[in-house]
Amino acid sequence: DRPFTCAQCGKGFTRSTYLLSHQRVHAGDRPIPSLVCGERFATVSHALCHQHVHTSGQPYNCPYCGEAFDSLWGLQQHWRIHAGEQLLPLQQAFQESTGAAGAPADTH
C-alpha cells in the first residue's frame, strides 16, 4: 500500500518522508552534497550513486587516448568517437583494456 502520492506525477510512497524527498526532484532543490566534490543532489540515493565515481575509480581506460570510464558501457560508447581512425581492431583493444580474464587491466 502506498498512501502518500505525489500531486505532480502520481508516484506513490509508503512513507511521507519518502514523498517529501521525492518532491525535491520536481522543485529542482538539491540539498544533498557529494562529500568529495560538493556536487549537489535532490536525494540521498542520487548522492550515493554519484559517490561510486569517487570510490570505485574509473578502471576502464581507452587504449587509444587514455580517457578513463567507470563502466565498460561508457568505454564502449566512447570508442565510437574513434571510429574511422586507423586504430587497433575493437576486439583487440577490448582484450588489452580488460586483460585476459575480462577484468580491468592493472594500471600500476
N, C-alpha and C positions, 0 to 999 in steps of 0.2 A: 504494500500500500504506500502511495506517495502523495500525502495530503497537502504538501506545500508546492504550489505551482507558480512558475514564472509567468507574470502577466504579459511579458513581451514575446516569448517564444513557445510557451506552453509546456516546457520541460518540467517534470515533477521531481520532487526530492523528499526523502524520508525525514529530514530534519530542517528546521527553519534556518539554522546556521549554514547549511549547505546551499539553501536558496539565496541567502544574503551574499555568500561568497560568489555564487554564480552570477548574480546581478551586477557584479563589478565588470564582468565581461561586456555587458551591454552599455554600461556607463563610461567605459574607457578608463576606469580607475585602475591603477597599477601600484598598489601599496607595498607589494612584497618584493624586496630587492634580492638580487643574487648576492650571496655572501662574498663572492670572489671579485666580480666585475662591476657590481652595482646596477646592472640592467634590471628593470622593474617588470613585475608580472601581476596579473589580476588575481591569481590564486596560488596557494602554496604548491599545489600539484604541478602547475606550469613552471614554477621556480625550481622545483625538484627535478623535473625533466631536463631543464636547462643545465643544472649542475653537472649532468653527465659530460657536457663539453669540457668542463674543468677537471673533473676527477678521473675520467677514463682516458683522457688524451685523444689523440687522433691517430690511430695506428695504421690507417690505410694511406700510403703515400703514392702519389702518381710517379711512375718510373720515368716519365717524360720531362716533367717540370718541377717535381718535388713538392707540389702542393699537397697538404695533408687533409684527411677527412675522417670523421668519426664513425662512418659506416661504409660498408662495401657498396651499398646502393649509391651513396654520394660520390664515391670514386668512379663508379661506372657511368654516372651521369656526367661527371667532369670529363671523362675520356672523350665525350662527343666533341669537345672543343678542339681536340687534336685530330679529328677525322680529316683526312685529306693531306695531312703532313706525312712525310716519309719517315715512318716510325716502325718499331717492332710490331709484329702481329699482336692483336689484342690478347689472345690466349696466352702467348708467351709473356707479355707484360703482366698479366694477372698472376701467372705462376711465380714470376720473380717477385712481385709485390707481396704475395701471401705466403710464400715458402712452400715446400713440398707437401706439408700436412694440411694446408689450407688455412693456417693461422697467419696473422700478420708477421712479416719478416722482422727479425730483430734489427733495430736500427742502431744499436750500440757498437 
